[in-house]
Amino acid sequence: MKLMEALKQRRAVREYLPDPVDPAVLAELVEAACLAPSHMNTQPWSFVVVSEPAAVARLGHSATEALRRSGHGAKWEHETTPDALGAEFNLFYRAPALVVVCATQTGGMAEMDCAMAAHSLMLAAENVGLGSCWVGSAQPWLASREGREALGLDADERPVAPIVIGAPAGEPLSPGRLKPQLRWIRR
């Protein structure tokens, strides 16, 4: 797949087939993430890969419960399902795999580098026919004591980008793109 094709086709996928993702494919996606640029080539990231669908579901359930308790669930009213945070909802969309990109250094540059790594990972997933979704609403729980323990994070690791991955259950719709504000400076 050509890069521009992957950029145009990649969408947030929120419905997945239950089929597990081959661990070798997940390792390739992490390898692609590590090709992202980073400030001063510090590569300030680590990755937690959850390849067992039942484990992803458990983490998703805990993150969903934390979102409900936080009171921030109201912003989920935009979801198309009538009970977006109902009993059956799982913040990880029943995806069979999860990759959490973590910052291993302090400061905003490390988080930006992790975001670039996450984007590279998502493009690589698109390239091999997998869907992905950056689930930012899970990040607060993953950064909590309970979430950090569940991920087995070291003291210097901070979860930045929880990305669910799997075979899409359907073709995700494109929300379209806004025309960018653009300024050309030619002198």
Stockholm file with secondary structure:
# STOCKHOLM 1.0

chainA/1-187         MKLMEALKQRRAVREYLPDPVDPAVLAELVEAACLAPSHMNTQPWSFVVVSEPAAVARLGHSATEALRRSGHGAKWEHETTPDALGAEFNLFYRAPALVVVCATQTGGMAEMDCAMAAHSLMLAAENVGLGSCWVGSAQPWLASREGREALGLDADERPVAPIVIGAPAGEPLSPGRLKPQLRWIRR
#=GR chainA/1-187 SS CCHHHHHHHCCBCCCBCSCCCCHHHHHHHHHHHTTSCCGGGCCCEEEEEECCHHHHHHHHHHHHHHHHHHTGGGGGGGSSSTTTTSTTCCTTTTCSEEEEEEECSCSHHHHHHHHHHHHHHHHHHHHTTCEEEECGGGHHHHHSHHHHHHHTCCTTCEEEEEEEEECBSSCCCCCCCCCCCCCCCCC
#=GC SS_cons         CCHHHHHHHCCBCCCBCSCCCCHHHHHHHHHHHTTSCCGGGCCCEEEEEECCHHHHHHHHHHHHHHHHHHTGGGGGGGSSSTTTTSTTCCTTTTCSEEEEEEECSCSHHHHHHHHHHHHHHHHHHHHTTCEEEECGGGHHHHHSHHHHHHHTCCTTCEEEEEEEEECBSSCCCCCCCCCCCCCCCCC
//
